[in-house]
Amino acid sequence: LSQTGDYLVKVSPDELRGLSDRDKRELLRMSRALMSLLEDVASQIEHPAKHTKTS
């Protein structure tokens, strides 16, 4: 794992097994929210004009 990836939460399968279903759903929801946020940022970097001009 690179230096920049150190902030990512490292979860082992054993730890996941100990989580309740509610915790798993919450973790999944946070992961999805984070991924969509990253995709938004990436698309803004790739296509800055698309997000500034109104159609």
C-alpha positions in Angstrom: 0.0 0.0 0.0 1.4 3.4 -0.9 1.9 6.2 1.5 -1.2 8.1 0.3 -3.3 5.0 0.9 -2.5 4.8 4.6 -5.6 6.8 5.5 -7.8 4.1 4.1 -9.4 1.9 6.7 -7.8 -1.6 6.7 -10.3 -4.2 7.6 -9.5 -7.9 7.9 -12.1 -10.6 7.1 -12.1 -11.7 10.7 -13.0 -8.2 11.8 -15.8 -8.1 9.2 -17.2 -11.3 10.5 -17.5 -9.7 14.0 -19.6 -6.9 12.7 -23.4 -6.9 13.0 -25.5 -6.7 9.8 -26.3 -3.1 10.6 -22.6 -2.2 10.9 -21.9 -3.9 7.6 -24.7 -2.0 5.8 -23.4 1.3 7.3 -19.9 0.4 6.2 -21.1 -0.4 2.7 -23.1 2.8 2.5 -20.1 4.9 3.6 -17.9 3.1 1.0 -20.4 3.8 -1.8 -20.7 7.4 -0.7 -17.0 7.8 -0.7 -16.7 6.1 -4.1 -19.3 8.4 -5.7 -17.6 11.4 -4.2 -14.3 10.3 -5.7 -15.9 9.8 -9.1 -17.4 13.3 -8.9 -14.0 14.8 -8.2 -12.3 12.8 -10.9 -14.9 13.8 -13.5 -14.6 17.5 -12.5 -10.8 17.2 -13.0 -11.2 15.5 -16.4 -14.0 17.7 -17.7 -13.9 21.0 -15.8 -16.0 22.9 -18.4 -18.8 20.5 -18.2 -19.5 21.4 -14.6 -19.3 25.2 -14.9 -21.4 26.0 -18.0 -25.1 25.7 -17.8 -27.0 23.9 -20.6 
